[in-house]
Structure formats: structure tokens, C-alpha cells
């Protein structure tokens, strides 16, 4: 890089500023995000001003209304053709309002709504000192096992902050797949990650494990963010812009006004390739793809189960949305570079997730590895690089997230004296004790395994079909083989539940309130409906399959 | 729009399954009667299908076609040819007997939760399997077929793993372990086969653009859909692998002896007489129609595998100590005959194979169900634990002998006709294969007669001395099937009339003509 070029990088001659134009914000199109952020702030105020005993109900009310209203806003936008013909870029180029964004935002909101119900469940744990308690620590700041913790429990404290934290996370997730410049992408990432780190640390039982999980998640997440930020910096250095469209044009070489500085850097492929690789790495971390998956099992196991369910479902949706947009809008010009790499990642993710899952003995860790394998299947659809690839991924994400939330909600029900009984050996004979719960869980497992007539099969078929059409037939074969491996451990759980003798000291199934029942019920209904009659939703995902540039 | 007869035939047992499952825990007997009622009603509908079917008419009749998942190019398309009609009739015929034979198999032994309802579950699962099997016989859309081909594994799996023989020579704990092993083995084998097929199904879609069997077969026949030779062979192998696991063909057969040994006799009949037929049926309907060239290419290898199945299954049957395992290996031998008949590519072979599917279903049902009655009386599956039963329970022994003789294809009983046709059909094209396969019959005589001799004749063992003969319910199960065996043995025309036109069609799909007899020119 010549000296003048470097100089020009930070000393462009600017027009003297006479007035600052107010940024043009399309409030209507951004309504879903704004509603959720607003509700989150109201939630913080509730924490500050509302008396402790009414906080739970106030927070519940605000959160449910906000999520429902935001979803209604999404539907209104979709009905108003903002997903198809009127798709556009809002907020000065920061956020895209298009089909994939709306579809994924809708999915995230519904998932969050269902997840919220599991957050608010207060009937599973036995009441402590006459107070109903939820899955979260009485007082996050109290040291585990200390007197202050006992006092907090005795006083009946509950961490109602989880509701605004959830809303903040949802707000970040809504922006993440819609982000249309790199800075927005990064801010969104942090906005949804930080609340999740906190939520992971808040388990009521096994608090040390929960805190350990949060620290791991935070440290590794911070690493991933740093990588990503570095990648963003390199890409900015390469293209002189944060905007997806501009960078894509620079990559293609179709950019219009090439100033001398840009002319000097845009030939530098090292900046582009390293930058793109680091950026995609950050996203693959959030997706939980091998080899960036190490955090998944520990965090899934340690976090409070409602948080795990929400995180496993919604984070995956948001992160895959962002990954799709980055690969399809930002880096289509690099397709021939990223496809082989993603091939490799998809293969090791599918096979690795499926094989390692076989040896798991904890149901939450098992589901964690299963989520890794599923990330691999979804990547197969991402690699297709066709419109049907996009829509198949959208459909898969919608199908997968409801199964996941439902499955983790069932996990919260199976309990013994130490809280949730997540060790697999304790699930032996559950089918004898509580046939209904076991049957529902079996439905979710069969959906994970991709058995026909469940949503898992429709989703898997969609992504594999897209991959095969996109010329990735070997990937389909690998996918099919790892599905067969994966089927083994799902089946193992079913065997355990139905064909093993119940243990005398085994866990009991708690009778939940209508909240968790709703979450599980929604999961079952979505699983069956998307399995038997997926056409409407496939069409929806198909219509939503085009990105705006 | 006419009445959707085929949908109704499949929907009726499905509704029956739900209704049976919903019966309250205490009303076990009601659940049984309900299941029997639904299975009989399904039989009535199947007979209506049989009557309404015109053997001389269109290839696929009683067709239904509705949009289903347009994005995947999938339609809800049903239609039956003669082969499907015969197998639907067989399925609908056997299920009431299976229900009746398993009347007490799922009575709860221990009191678990109040909501634990094994009896309701047992009968509901049987009806669910029936519904899915019938649908997979009816489906003329590849994807639709695949869905039920795979989905039927789940109820089957619970039937094998959840319900075993009341008596087990190693006690209940070992029995439970072995049962769940058998169930898992069954599921993993079949699931793996199915998933390989899934890859091929997707591949077929990429090549053909839709899933309609009739459309693809027509496009293949008139040359508008070209497949590269390599592609066709890979797709064929993907399909065939799944069907060979299901059928089961050596060396993919090892799940069957475990599954049949550990499940109750009626469920074992359900596996071998009903569910496995989907595999051989699908070879005829899908492999030959969709991939005629590849089928011809693979014929030599498949015939060799089939012959190995015949001989290997028969040899292992001779060496078994366990009655149910013996019948399982005998079935493997018989499935070898069926596959051989299909791939001999002669009309006698394929008619014989189809007829064989029906006859094998009936004869195995007789043999296995009586074996089940026998085992439930003595509490052991080992051949060595029996002796002299014919003196104590003559009816049981007599019907068992008829079932056994049918299994060894005694002339006059139904399987003889089909086995003869298969052998003749094979011999005209592949004489060596035909000759080797004939040894399977000799071995069949050996394992059946030795089994009969060791269990039924000889001095009466003290343990069997008090053995009661067949009860009324049990005779009601066995007698009609025995009558049918004799009837179809003497007069197989009703079945062959239905089947033959369909076989001719299939033969023309693969563009094979029967070899003409060569008459030595007079000198």
C-alpha cells in the first residue's frame, strides 16, 4: 500500500458541514424491533418502580403483549407486501426489510413467546417457604450456598429481570438476520448475546454449574465476537464501506465511483478473504457448527432449561438468518471460495454432531449435540446457493425451533429431589409412569430424527432436495448417513423410556401450569402440522426466499 | 367425484387405531372388540376393492389424486393394480386373525400407572400398521409411498419392543433386554435402508422433477425421460437396498430372526406376513417400473443373493433350537424364492412371486400362530422342551402339521402352486439358478418334518402332559386360514386372474418377453 493511499484513508477532503440532516427512519417498517426494545425498557422500569409482589404479573403482561404486538406488526408488514414487492432497506441502509428477514423475525417472535411461557412457569419446583418459585435463582448476586442466598429464598425473591433480559435478547435477534451493514450486525450480535450470557448464569438449582456455563459461554462468545469484529475491520479496510451492498459490489468489481483509496485496497484479496473468513467464523460460532461448537454442550447443560430451549431455538434462527444474508448478499461474489469451505464445515458438523451424541448420558447434552448435527443439515441447505436453498433453510429453522422448545419444556417436567433429572438413566421406564409425557417427548425425538409425518422430515427433505438440486449430491449422501447415525441415539432414549423397567427411586413428572402445557402443546401441534400438511408453510418460506440488496 | 374407496380402506384402520387407543384403561375388553370390529370392517372394504377391481381394465384403478405438497412435487395419488389388490386383500384378511390370536397377549401383568394402557396400545398399534401398509400398497406417488414405508417402522418398533411372550426361558429381565435389542435392531436396519432410499428419492426428483409413478414410468417408457446409465444404477441401488432390507434378503436379513423370536406370535406374523411384503411388492412396483435398465443390469447379482437366501435360510432353519427362530429362517428362505421369482423376469416367475407373497402370508400365519398357542401353553420356545404333543392336543398338532406341510409346499396346498411357478419361471431363463433353488424345497421338508417330529410325536413329556387343546377362539383363528390354504392350493385361479394382467404390464415395462420353448427341428 503506497504512502499516499494510506494517507488518503484518514484524510479525505470533506465538504464543510453546514447542517446535519436528520436520519430518515422508517418507523413503521422497524416497528417490530422498536416495540420489543420499548417493552424491554419498560420492563427495566418495572423492576425499579413496581412493588416486588406485583412484578411477576406486570412483567408477564408487558412481555406477552409486546411479543404479540411485534408479531402482529410483522404480519402487517408481510401482508403489506414488504416481504416481496415492497422489500427495501430501512434506517439509512442499516436494516433490510425483506422476505427472509420478516419470516425469521416472525419465527423468532413466536419462539420467544412460547419460550416466555416456560420462563414464567412457577409450579414445577416445590414452593419454597410458601412462595412459588420459577427456574431462576432467587437473587443472582447472592453467592451460591451462602446465608444471603438462603435469606433471599426465604424472603421469596424471584429474578423477574429475566423478562426484560429475554426481550432485549429478542430485540437483538430480530435485528441480527435483518442487519444490512456490518456495524449493525455486530451491535445486534452483542445486544442478544449479553442478555443470554446473563440468563445462562441464573439457574435456581446447580448454581455453580450454571455460572460456569455462563462464564464459558461469555469467554468463548467474546472470542468469537472479537474475531468477527476483526473480520469486519478487515472487510471495511478492503471495501471502504460497512454496507453489504457496497461491499458486494466491490467484491464483484461492479462498484461505481472508485476513489483512489478504494482502488488501492480493492485489489487486496488477502484483506477480503481473511476478513470474510473471520466474519463467517463468528457466525458459525453462534450457529454451533463444528469446529466452533465446543461451547454448546456445556452451556446447554448448565443453563436453566427454559433458557436452553429458548437459546437453542431462537439463537439458531437468528444466526442462520445472519449467515444466509452474509453469504448471499455480502459475499455472493466469493461463492466459489466459500462453498468448498462450507462443504467441509457442513460435513464435519453433521457427522461430528451425530457421532459424539451417541456417547452422551445427559439428556441436555444429548440435545446439544443433536442441535449441532441439525446445524450441519441446515448448512447443507445454505450451501445450495439457490432460492430454494434459502426457503428450505427458512422452513427448517421454523420447524426445528418449535420442536426444540417443546423438547426442552418436557425436560423441565422430569424431576427428582435435586431438581430436573437430566441424567439419561433416570429416564428409564418413564413411559410406564407417565405415558403421555413420554409419548410427547417421543414425538419430538422422532421429529429430530426426521421420521416421515413429522416436521423434521419435511424440513430435512427440503434442505436435502435443495442441496441435491444445487449440485451438492455427495453432501446429501453424507447427510443421510449421519441421519441414520443420529437416529440411533434418539431411538435409544425412546427405548429407555418405553422398554426399560422404571427405577424405584426414579424421578416424578411434575404437573405443570397451563403455561408449560401451552409451550409443549404448541410444539406438538407445529410438529405434526408441518409434518402432515407443510404446503402452506413451504409456500410462505418460498415467497420469503428473496433477499433485498 | 366418486367415493374415495382406497382412502377409506386405509383410513378405517387408522380411525380404529385412534378409537382403540382412546378407550379408558379399565375397559380392556371393549378395546379388543373395537379393534376386531374395525379390522373386520376393513376386510369388508378390501373385499369391495377386490370386487370393484376389473382385472381386464386399466392398469391402475380406483385412482385418487389430490394436491398435497406442491413445493416438493408431491401429490396424494392412489391407485391399485392386480398385485396391490391381492396384497391389500391379504393384509385385510390377516389382521382380524392377528387381533384374535393376540387377544390375551397384551393383558397387563403388573400394575403400573393407572394411565398405563398396554392392551389399548397393542391393538391400536396393530391397526396403525395395517393402515400404513395398505397405504403403501396403494400409493402411486413415490414420495407418498416412502412416507408410509418409513412411518410404519415406528408402530412396528413399539410392537416388537413393548410386547413379548409372557413366558421366557431366561426370565422377564433378560426377556426385556433381548426384546429391546431386537426392536432397536429392527428399527436401525430398516431406518438405514429407508434413509439410503431417501437419498435416491431426492435424486429421482432432481432427475424427473416429480414423484408420480405413472408419469415417470410413462416418460421412461416413451423415452422422454432419459437417465444416464450411472445415475439410473445408483438410484436403483438406493431403492433396492431399502426393499432388500425390508424383504429381507441375505445378507441384510439378520434383524428378522431377532424380531420374530422376541415378539409375540401375532406380531411376528404381522412382520413377516404383512410388513415384509411391502419390500417385495415395492421391488415389483418401483424398481422394475422406474429403473428397467438398471433392474436388468442388476439381475444376476440379485438372483445369486436370492438363491443364497433360499439355501442359507433353509440350512439355518434346520439347525435352530427355537421354534420361532426356525420359522423366521424359513421365511428368509421363502423371501429368497419371492425375490428370485420377481427378478427372473418371466411372467410365470412374477405371477408365482406375487402368488407366493399371498400364500406365504397365509401359511406362515397358520404355522406361527399355532406355534404361538403352543408356546403360551408350555412357556418355552425351545423345541427340546416339547414332545408327544399330538397325543395330548391332537387338533393343535394336526393344524400345525398342515401349516408345516404348506410351508414345505406340499402339492394340494396353496404354496405349492406359487413355488412351482417361481421355479418354472426361473428355470426357463436361468436353469442353473433354478436347479440350485430346488434344493431349498428339500431342506424345507427337513426342517418342517424334524420340527414336527421333535415337538409333536414321540413320548409325552411330563411338562406337556396337561396341555389343553386349541380353544374355540384359537380354532376360529386357525380354521379359516387352513381352509383357505387348501382352497387356493386346489383352485388358485381367483388370485392368478387378478394378478396376471398386472404382471404382464410389469414385464412389458422391463421389455422382457418370456423365452419361447425351443422345439428341436425334426430331422
Interface residues (C-beta under 8 A of the other chain):
Chain A: X432 X433 X434 X435 X436 X446 X451 X452 X453 X457 X458 X461 X462 X464 X465 X468 X469 X473 X476 X477 X480 X481 X483 X484 X487 X488 X491 X492 X495 X498 X499 X500 X501 X502 X533 X534 X535 X538 X539 X542
Chain B: X67 X68 X69 X70 X71 X72 X112 X113 X115 X116 X117 X146 X147 X148 X150 X151 X153 X154 X157 X158 X161 X162 X173 X176 X179 X180 X183 X184 X187 X188 X191 X192 X195 X196 X198 X199 X202 X203 X205 X206
